[in-house]
Amino acid sequence: MQEGLRKGDEKAPIAMKTQLEWILFGNAEKLDRKETFVCLQADDRMNEQMKSFWEFEEPPHVLPWSFEDQLCEKHYQVNTICLSDGRYQVRLPMKPDAPSDWVNSHQIAHSCLLSLERKLGKNPSLYAEYRASIQLMIKSDQMRKVSIAPQNCRSHYFLPHHAVVKESSTTTYVRPVFNASARNEAGHSLNEHLMTGPNLLPQLILVLAHWRCYPVAFVADVSKMYLQVRIYPDDWKFQSIIYRDDPKEEIENYVLTTVTFGSGPSAFLANRALRQLASDEGEKYPLAVPIVHKEMYMDDFLFSAYDVGLAKQKRDQLSVLFVSGGFSLAKWMTNDSDLLSTFSFESLAKEATLLDCACFNLTEDLMQSLCLLTKDWDVPLPDAEVEKWRAFEGDLKGLPSLVILRWNGVMSEAHIELHGFADASKCAYAAALYVRVIYQGRVRVNLLASKAKVAPLKIQSIPRLELCAVHLLTKLIASFAATEDFVSSKIHLWSDPKTTLHWIHDGLLRVGGQLKNAHISDECKHQVILPAKCRLVELLDRLLA
């Protein structure tokens, strides 16, 4: 209970403030009915979040396309055209079982609009920003007013929309976001009947590693990337919305004519359009093509070059290529002052930001401890666990002093070595990869990447955890050694010979009964397979061959 008690008339209920918000109690008429209603709602989002948390420290790897991914790619190839202005027009990849009747999606969108108006009405400046964003979409032909007869509303899917505030943004402080996951009365949403498409993004850790290999660096952003890809007119009805500038006006119907942020396949359609642009126009701009495929993540580009001259060529070719497809690059940043002066003020980023720190294995250890407690969410933690979290919080204060050099010293004629280290304890095991650059008699060593995992819940011996660490290292270094930046590098792997080599002297270690190092799962009895009388470096060479 909390302070706050509200009473009405003598027979009126009483409201009391609690930690779970307000509760009502009071007299009620006696009911003769004996029916009991029990409602249960299961929410598995927490389990999905925890699963993603554990998978975060997996080394970079490419998953094979599913059958649906292949269908989505084929659908794109068959239904995509290039318009007269150079932009691409795509169709929404609907699943075969998509309904033709969307029942009361209009009613749900109407309720959401009224709720949005009440919320924005309490903040006039925010409401003005939201109106301006909508009007800009109308002016840019990304949103069109249409007339929909009442009897035809059921064939349209109406997207609820709401305002998202991004205080750190220097361009769009407020933007509308459309909810394609909203379910109608029949329990259907647009997203569940759309194929999401394959993940076309490269591994972020490899993008950053490539970006760090050259002295002159660029960062740029594709301005409103999704909105530059058109949707086929017959599919506009699946992107219907209702809107009015003022609550006193009549509500009007609109359709969105471009790829919409919030729909399942939006990321695939936008990134696939960029790749199509690179394929169609790549012969004219050869320096821009690998940037589109390997040096882009979401709508951000991170590319670099050995010298200023090559950097300018890359920048110019990429900019012209994107303009030909209706895209534009903005928020430019570079570490070269001469290059910086060649940009217009409007095209530069207003402020620089630090890259987020990836993760800490300590967090995984703490989360595993919490899971083992099996306590409800509102049960206080034991003092020992609280102290661990407080110590972790205190360690975070030292992050501002952490400095990682962007350029790792790689030059065109330098001798490059990759050194990998694997180690384990009873709590966790880890692998770290360093790049050693020898150029003109000078040696530079920088951390390239690291991965860590908590030890399995079932108690394992230190030698077995050492093998887990070695296997983690081989997967980590294999992903880097396959890239063009390090494909010719000399590789050295380091581990504790007292434990690891003892296990690999005689015969083969089997992995789940298999003598093949492919798609080894964490549940396997042994975490690594090594041939007899063979050093770790030779094993890696064999895997990469």
LINBEL-V841267 format. One record per residue. RES is the residue in one small letter. PSI is psi in radians with two decimals (none if undefined). NEAR is the number of other ideal C-beta (glycine too) atoms within 8 Angstrom. Layout:
RES,PSI,NEAR + RES,PSI,NEAR
This chain:
m,2.59,4 + q,2.98,6 + e,2.42,4 + g,1.90,6 + l,2.18,8 + r,2.24,7 + k,2.59,5 + g,-2.38,6 + d,-3.13,4 + e,-0.67,3 + k,0.04,5 + a,2.66,8 + p,2.84,8 + i,2.37,11 + a,2.31,9 + m,2.41,11 + k,2.27,10 + t,3.08,9 + q,-0.34,3 + l,0.59,4 + e,-2.83,5 + w,2.51,7 + i,2.61,8 + l,2.43,7 + f,2.75,6 + g,-2.94,8 + n,2.57,4 + a,2.59,5 + e,2.56,3 + k,2.30,4 + l,2.35,5 + d,-0.39,4 + r,2.50,4 + k,0.22,4 + e,2.51,4 + t,2.25,4 + f,2.22,4 + v,2.16,4 + c,2.36,4 + l,2.27,4 + q,2.17,4 + a,2.28,4 + d,1.96,5 + d,0.22,6 + r,-0.62,6 + m,-0.73,7 + n,-0.68,7 + e,-0.68,8 + q,-0.71,8 + m,-0.66,10 + k,-0.76,8 + s,-0.62,8 + f,-0.76,9 + w,-0.59,8 + e,-0.17,7 + f,-0.63,7 + e,0.21,10 + e,2.44,7 + p,2.71,9 + p,2.33,8 + h,2.69,8 + v,2.17,5 + l,2.46,5 + p,2.62,4 + w,2.45,7 + s,3.00,7 + f,-0.67,5 + e,-0.65,7 + d,-0.73,11 + q,-0.68,9 + l,-0.71,10 + c,-0.72,15 + e,-0.75,12 + k,-0.69,8 + h,-0.71,11 + y,-0.81,14 + q,-0.63,7 + v,-0.58,6 + n,0.11,9 + t,2.36,13 + i,2.79,6 + c,2.15,8 + l,3.00,9 + s,-0.47,3 + d,0.10,5 + g,-0.23,8 + r,2.78,11 + y,2.49,14 + q,2.20,11 + v,2.91,15 + r,2.63,10 + l,2.23,11 + p,1.41,12 + m,2.51,9 + k,2.72,8 + p,-0.48,4 + d,0.26,5 + a,2.35,8 + p,2.69,8 + s,-0.24,4 + d,2.01,6 + w,0.30,11 + v,-2.03,9 + n,0.64,7 + s,-0.50,12 + h,-0.72,10 + q,-0.71,8 + i,-0.76,12 + a,-0.61,15 + h,-0.77,10 + s,-0.69,8 + c,-0.64,13 + l,-0.76,14 + l,-0.71,8 + s,-0.71,8 + l,-0.72,11 + e,-0.69,9 + r,-0.72,8 + k,-0.82,9 + l,-0.45,11 + g,-0.39,9 + k,-0.16,5 + n,1.50,8 + p,-0.68,6 + s,-0.68,6 + l,-0.68,11 + y,-0.72,10 + a,-0.70,8 + e,-0.71,11 + y,-0.76,12 + r,-0.75,9 + a,-0.66,8 + s,-0.74,12 + i,-0.77,12 + q,-0.62,9 + l,-0.66,8 + m,-0.69,12 + i,-0.77,12 + k,-0.59,6 + s,0.10,7 + d,0.44,7 + q,-0.15,9 + m,2.24,11 + r,2.49,9 + k,2.35,6 + v,2.84,9 + s,2.12,4 + i,2.07,9 + a,2.52,6 + p,-0.65,5 + q,-0.23,5 + n,-0.01,8 + c,-0.54,10 + r,-0.37,8 + s,-0.09,8 + h,2.51,13 + y,2.08,10 + f,2.18,13 + l,2.09,16 + p,2.63,11 + h,2.71,13 + h,2.92,9 + a,2.38,13 + v,2.21,8 + v,2.20,7 + k,1.67,9 + e,-0.44,5 + s,-0.18,5 + s,2.43,7 + t,-0.05,7 + t,-1.02,6 + t,1.76,7 + y,-0.70,7 + v,2.38,11 + r,2.59,8 + p,2.42,11 + v,2.36,10 + f,2.33,14 + n,1.65,11 + a,0.04,13 + s,0.03,9 + a,2.29,12 + r,2.48,6 + n,-2.99,12 + e,-0.52,6 + a,-0.01,6 + g,0.24,5 + h,2.50,10 + s,2.79,10 + l,-0.74,11 + n,-0.62,9 + e,-0.20,7 + h,0.27,11 + l,2.43,15 + m,2.28,13 + t,-0.43,8 + g,2.83,14 + p,2.75,9 + n,1.98,5 + l,-0.01,9 + l,2.40,10 + p,2.90,10 + q,2.19,10 + l,-0.67,8 + i,-0.58,8 + l,-0.59,13 + v,-0.80,14 + l,-0.67,10 + a,-0.73,13 + h,-0.69,12 + w,-0.54,13 + r,-0.07,12 + c,-0.11,10 + y,2.56,11 + p,-0.61,8 + v,2.07,15 + a,2.59,13 + f,2.63,15 + v,2.35,12 + a,2.86,12 + d,2.35,11 + v,2.01,14 + s,2.07,10 + k,0.99,6 + m,-0.84,11 + y,-0.65,12 + l,-0.11,10 + q,-0.08,12 + v,2.12,15 + r,2.66,11 + i,2.46,15 + y,2.34,11 + p,-0.60,6 + d,-0.32,6 + d,-0.02,10 + w,-0.55,14 + k,-0.37,10 + f,-0.06,10 + q,0.82,15 + s,2.55,16 + i,2.84,14 + i,2.51,13 + y,2.71,10 + r,2.57,10 + d,-0.52,7 + d,2.39,5 + p,-0.32,6 + k,-0.23,3 + e,2.92,7 + e,2.51,4 + i,2.35,9 + e,2.74,8 + n,2.44,11 + y,2.85,13 + v,2.59,12 + l,2.25,15 + t,0.01,12 + t,3.01,11 + v,2.31,13 + t,2.26,12 + f,2.03,8 + g,-0.30,10 + s,2.62,14 + g,-0.85,8 + p,0.16,13 + s,-0.74,12 + a,-0.75,11 + f,-0.83,14 + l,-0.73,14 + a,-0.82,14 + n,-0.60,10 + r,-0.61,14 + a,-0.68,14 + l,-0.71,14 + r,-0.62,11 + q,-0.69,10 + l,-0.77,15 + a,-0.59,13 + s,-0.73,7 + d,-0.65,7 + e,0.15,11 + g,-0.53,10 + e,-0.52,5 + k,-0.47,5 + y,1.22,12 + p,-0.49,7 + l,-0.39,11 + a,-0.46,13 + v,-0.90,10 + p,-0.45,8 + i,-0.75,13 + v,-0.66,13 + h,-0.61,10 + k,-0.24,9 + e,0.53,13 + m,2.43,15 + y,2.13,8 + m,-2.07,6 + d,0.38,7 + d,2.43,10 + f,2.39,13 + l,1.79,13 + f,2.79,11 + s,3.02,13 + a,2.86,11 + y,-0.59,8 + d,2.97,8 + v,-0.67,10 + g,-0.83,6 + l,-0.64,11 + a,-0.73,15 + k,-0.73,10 + q,-0.77,9 + k,-0.80,14 + r,-0.82,10 + d,-0.77,8 + q,-0.71,12 + l,-0.73,17 + s,-0.81,9 + v,-0.70,9 + l,-0.79,15 + f,-0.67,12 + v,-0.63,9 + s,-0.41,9 + g,0.16,14 + g,0.13,9 + f,2.81,12 + s,2.60,7 + l,2.43,13 + a,-3.14,10 + k,0.81,13 + w,2.47,12 + m,2.52,9 + t,2.76,11 + n,0.09,5 + d,2.11,9 + s,-0.60,5 + d,-0.74,7 + l,-0.65,14 + l,-0.62,9 + s,-0.25,6 + t,-0.11,6 + f,2.63,9 + s,2.69,5 + f,-0.64,5 + e,-0.47,4 + s,-0.13,9 + l,2.66,11 + a,2.45,10 + k,-0.49,5 + e,2.65,5 + a,2.60,5 + t,2.69,5 + l,2.56,4 + l,2.48,5 + d,2.51,4 + c,2.42,7 + a,-1.12,3 + c,2.94,8 + f,2.35,7 + n,-0.46,12 + l,-0.65,8 + t,-0.75,9 + e,-0.73,16 + d,-0.75,11 + l,-0.71,12 + m,-0.66,10 + q,-0.69,10 + s,-0.70,10 + l,-0.72,9 + c,-0.63,8 + l,-0.39,7 + l,-0.48,9 + t,0.83,4 + k,2.73,6 + d,2.85,4 + w,-0.46,4 + d,0.19,3 + v,2.24,6 + p,2.56,3 + l,2.67,10 + p,2.70,7 + d,-0.64,6 + a,-0.70,6 + e,-0.68,12 + v,-0.72,9 + e,-0.63,8 + k,-0.78,10 + w,-0.64,10 + r,-0.65,8 + a,-0.69,8 + f,-0.74,12 + e,-0.69,8 + g,-0.63,7 + d,-0.51,8 + l,-0.42,7 + k,-0.33,7 + g,-0.06,7 + l,-0.69,7 + p,-0.41,5 + s,-0.08,5 + l,2.16,7 + v,2.17,4 + i,2.09,6 + l,2.35,6 + r,-0.90,7 + w,2.21,10 + n,0.14,11 + g,0.06,10 + v,2.29,11 + m,2.86,8 + s,-0.57,4 + e,0.28,4 + a,2.69,10 + h,2.16,7 + i,2.32,13 + e,2.52,12 + l,2.20,17 + h,2.10,12 + g,2.45,15 + f,2.39,11 + a,2.41,16 + d,2.87,10 + a,2.74,12 + s,-3.09,9 + k,-0.31,5 + c,-0.55,6 + a,2.94,12 + y,2.70,15 + a,2.82,14 + a,2.41,16 + a,2.49,9 + l,2.21,16 + y,2.58,12 + v,2.24,16 + r,2.06,11 + v,2.19,16 + i,2.02,10 + y,2.12,11 + q,0.76,3 + g,-0.05,4 + r,2.53,6 + v,2.29,6 + r,2.35,9 + v,2.23,8 + n,2.58,12 + l,2.24,8 + l,-0.80,11 + a,2.81,10 + s,2.64,8 + k,2.56,11 + a,2.66,11 + k,2.58,12 + v,2.67,10 + a,2.61,11 + p,2.74,6 + l,-0.65,4 + k,2.24,4 + i,2.23,2 + q,2.69,9 + s,2.74,5 + i,-0.76,10 + p,-0.71,10 + r,-0.68,10 + l,-0.56,14 + e,-0.69,16 + l,-0.65,14 + c,-0.74,14 + a,-0.71,15 + v,-0.74,15 + h,-0.72,11 + l,-0.70,16 + l,-0.73,15 + t,-0.67,14 + k,-0.68,10 + l,-0.83,14 + i,-0.50,15 + a,-0.65,12 + s,-0.60,13 + f,-0.69,14 + a,-0.32,13 + a,-0.18,7 + t,2.75,11 + e,-0.41,4 + d,-0.53,8 + f,0.22,11 + v,-0.51,8 + s,0.19,4 + s,2.60,10 + k,2.36,7 + i,2.33,12 + h,2.25,9 + l,2.38,14 + w,2.32,7 + s,3.00,14 + d,1.92,7 + p,-0.38,7 + k,-0.47,6 + t,-0.94,11 + t,-0.92,15 + l,-0.47,8 + h,-0.54,9 + w,-0.23,10 + i,0.18,9 + h,-0.83,7 + d,2.20,3 + g,-2.86,4 + l,2.50,8 + l,2.18,11 + r,2.56,10 + v,1.80,15 + g,0.55,10 + g,-0.03,4 + q,2.49,7 + l,0.78,6 + k,2.28,6 + n,1.26,7 + a,2.18,4 + h,0.89,3 + i,2.16,11 + s,2.79,6 + d,-0.31,5 + e,-0.04,4 + c,2.68,9 + k,-0.77,5 + h,2.54,11 + q,0.01,11 + v,2.59,13 + i,2.20,13 + l,2.30,11 + p,2.74,8 + a,2.60,9 + k,0.87,4 + c,2.37,8 + r,2.83,5 + l,-0.63,11 + v,-0.71,9 + e,-0.61,8 + l,-0.81,12 + l,-0.75,14 + d,-0.66,9 + r,-0.70,8 + l,-0.64,9 + l,-0.31,8 + a,none,4
